[in-house]
Amino acid sequence: MTQPIPQPDLSSRPHDSHAERWMPCPPARLYRAWTQEFDLWFAAPGTVVMDPQPGQPWFFATEYNGHRHPHYGRFLRLIPARLVEMTWVTGKGGTEGAETLLTVEFTAENNGTRVTLVHRGFPHAQAAAENEKAWPLVLAQQEERLK
């Protein structure tokens, strides 16, 4: 009997961020980018440790302004070509060390995909607002690098 995968407790962290973008590629391609190809569009080369299975941890680092920024989490739900749900932990300027919940949905639309991203569980409104600004830039970078 499989054990349910524990969800993060967000009850004391009610702040969320959202992003949405249409991309000119199929849902299966974006799903693969989020589960197997972080190094192609987001992570610093050689930093990804990821086995896309529910309950499995993942790690990667990004590089920004000459500094490495670690990202940690675990996969919660995976529906091929439709949904990736994972916990997400970063440091200062990100989740501030809080285990947040990131849900990315892929919906086929107009010969491409509507990506809807909801990031829940920030410890304060400022962290949520900073991520609200950052996620559209990350999705734009993803689209550019997947071309």
N, C-alpha and C positions, 0 to 999 in steps of 0.2 A: 504494500500500500504506500503510495507516495504522499509525502507530507506537503501541506500547502506552503507556498513560498511566502514568508512574512513580508508584509508591506511596512514601509516606514511610518512611524507615528507622526503625523503632521498636525495634530491637534493644537500644539502650542506655536505653530508656525503657519499662520493663515495667508501669507502673502504669495501671490502667483504672478507669473508672466506668461505671455502668449505671443505667438508669431504665426503667420500664415503666408504661404507663397505658392504660386503656380510655377511648376517647372516643366520644361519641354522634354521630359524623359518618362519612361513607364514606371509604374509603382514598384515592380520587381527590381528595377535598377536602383532605386532609392533605398529600398529595403536592404539590399545587399551592401550599399554604401554605409548604412547605419549599423550593420551587423558583422561585416567582414572587411570593410575597406576604409576604416577611419584614417589610415595612413595616406590614402589618396587625396583626401580633401580637408582634413582637420588636424590630425596628430602630427607631431614631429616624427620624421623618419626613424624607424627602429624602436619606437617606444610602445607600440601597441601589444598588449597581452589580452586576448579576447577569444572566448569560446562561446558563440551565440547559442546558449541553451538556458532555459529558465532556471534560475537559482545559481548560475555561474557568475563569478566575479569578473570584472574587466578593469583594465588600467590603460591609460595613455597620457602623454604629456603634450602640451602645446608650447610653442615658442613665440614670445611677444616681447618686443623691446629688449631683446637680448637676454631674457629670463625664461626659464622653463616653468610651466604651470602644470602640476599633476592633476589628473582627473581620475576618480575612482568610482566604482559602482558595481551593481549586479543586475543581471537581466531578470525581469519579473514575468513579462508576457511577451510572446512573439507570435505573430500571425503573419506568415509569409505574404509579402506584397501588400499588406494592409496595416500592420501596427507593430511598433516597437515600444515597449514600456520598460523602463529601467530606473534604478536609483542613480543619483548623480551627486557626487561630492567633490567640491573644489575648495580652495582657500579664499584668501582675501580678494575682494572684488568679484567673487563668484557666489558660491553658496555659504561662504564664511564657515566652512567645516560642517555644515548641517547636511544630513542625508535627505535629499530632496527627491521628488518623483517627476520624471520626465516621460511624457507620453507623446509619441510622434505617430500621426495617422496619415496614411497615403490613400487618396481617393482619385481614381482615374477620372480625368476631366479634359475635354477638348484636345485630344491627342497628346496629353501630358498627364501631370499629376498635381493635384492640390495637396500640399503638405500643411498639416495643421499640427502645431507644436504647443503643448501646454506644459509648463514647468511649475510645479506646486511645492510649497513647503519652505519658502524662504524665511529666515529668522526675523527680518524686518523689511519695511516697505522700500528702503533705499536699495537693498540687495535685489529685490524683485524688479525695481525700476531700472537698475543697471542691466540686468539680464533681459528685460523687455527691449532695451536698446541694442543689446549685443546679438540676440538670436536672429533678427532679420539680416544682419551682416554675415553671420555664420551661414545662413541658408543661401545667401547670394554667393558666398565663396564656394559653397558646395556645388551650386549650379554651374559656376564658372569652371571649376576644376573637373567636373564630370563630363564636360563637353567632349 
